[in-house]
Structures are given as structure tokens and as C-alpha cells.
Amino acid sequence: QELLVESGGGLVQPGGSLRLSCVVSRFGFGSFSTYWFHWVRQAPGKGREWVSGIRNDGTETYYADFAKGRFTISRDNAKNTLYLQMNDLKPEDTAVYYCAKDPRAYIDARTVDRISEFNVWGQGTQVTVSS
């Protein structure tokens, strides 16, 4: 099973920026470039919330409404790394952020946010937005 390791979280003031990274290794089948990957977050006392997803070749990206215009997902298939650039951060963005692998072969705008389909998760990185 793949190993996903997130980093880049921390404490930031409102309006600030952070760049999260997720390095993926130990592929049992295929490679990093085979799969879609996503960012999902979980705020204190709440369930997991899908943030963004990116196609295996990076040509398609999708965002939750709260992330549009502020967050940018990207990937570097040569480095087996997924990124999330977060700008104009708000206190409500405070959460543990997870990267997750999606094994599905076909994904579109209607189905991209189906968290239950994701089959490998990282341990998460804490993002705290506070003054």
C-alpha cells in the first residue's frame, strides 16, 4: 500500500499563505502518475470535508466552493508530490489537512468529491489560522 506523508502545515495569521506538500511512495500497483489525488480537511469537531482534486496528469482540477480563488492544487509527477497552495487563509480554514489517493478510473465534476471512494490516506498536517 502506498505511503502518503503530508507536510507544510503550521500557524498562520488571517490573510496569510501556506503551501502543503504530500509525498507519495511505496506503490503496489501503478505509480503516482496513475492516480487522481485529493486534499481533504477535518476541522475540530466536524467530519472530513473534500477540498480539491487533481487528475493523474494534472490537466483537470476541481475545488470546493470555499477553496475557489484561494487554493491551488498541483502535482509534480517526477517527484511523486502533491501540493496545495493556500492563500488568503481564514480562521475557518483551521483543520487537519489530508492528502488521499483515489483509485477510480473515471471521475467528473459530479463524483470528484466522494471521499468514501478514497482508499489511501496520509496522517495529516495541522493548519491553524489565528491572530
N, C-alpha and C positions, 0 to 999 in steps of 0.2 A: 504494500500500500504506500501511496505517496506520502511524503512528509512536507507539510506546509509550515513555514516559520515566518511570522509577521514581525515587523519592527517599525520604528519611527513614531510611535505614539509619545504622548507627553502632555505637559501642562502648557496651555497657550491662552493668551488673553483674547477676549472677543474681538473679531476682526482680523485675527492672525491667521497664519497658514501652517500646515503640516503636510509632509509627504510620507505616506505609508508605503512600505515595501513588503512583499511576500515572496520569499524564495522557495521554490518547489524542487524536491529531489526524490530519489528512490522510486522511479516509475516502474510499475509492474507490467503495464501494457501501454504501448504508445509512448508519447513524450509530451513535454509541456505544450508544444505546438499542436497537439492533437485535440486539446480540450478548450471549451469555454471555462472562464474563471469569473468569480464574482467577489464583491465585497458585501458583507452583511454586518450589521451592528446590533448591539444589545445594550440599551440604557438600563440603569438601575431600576429594578422592579418591573421591567417590561419584557416582552418577548422579543425574539430576534426579528430584525427588520431589514429587508433587502435594500441595498444602497445602489449598486451598479453592477453591470455585467459586460464582458467583452468577449467577442468571438475569438476563436483559436488563432486566426491570422491577424487579428487586430482591426479588421475592416468594418466591424459593426460594434457599436457601444450603445448601452441603454442606461438610463438613470431614473431613480425615483424622483418624484416631483420636487422634494425638498433639496435634492442634490443638483438639479439642473442649474447651470450657470455658475455654480460654486465649486463643484467637484469635477475632476477629470480622471477617468480610468485609462490606464495604458499598460502595455506589456512589452517586454524585451525577450523574444523567444530565444535569442542567442545566450541570454543569461538566466533563462528559466525564472524570470522575475516578473511579478505583477506589481503595479503601482496604483496609488490613489493620491492624487494631489488635491488637497482640500484648502480652499481659500475662503476668506470672509467667514470664519468659523463663529458659531453662535453657541451660547450656553446649552441649548437644546441638542447640540451635536455631541455632547458628552456621552460616551458609551465605550464599550469594548468593541473594537473593530476586528472582524474575522475575514480571512480570505477562504474561499471554498471552491472546490473543483466540481464541475458539472459534467456528468458522463453522457448526457443526452446528445444524440447526433443532430437533432433538428430543434432549433429554438427560434422563437419570434417574439414580437413585442407583447403578445398575449400571454406567453408562457415563461418569459425570461425570469420573472420574479418568484418562481416556485421553489422556495427554499427547501421544501421536503425532498426535492429531487437531487440536491447536492449531496455527494457521497463521501467527500473527504474534507476535513476542516483543519484549520490551524488552531493554535492555542489562544490567539487573540492578542491585541495590543490596546492598552488603555489610552483613550483620548479624553482629556479634561479641559473644558473651555470655561475659564473663570477669571475674573479680575481680582 
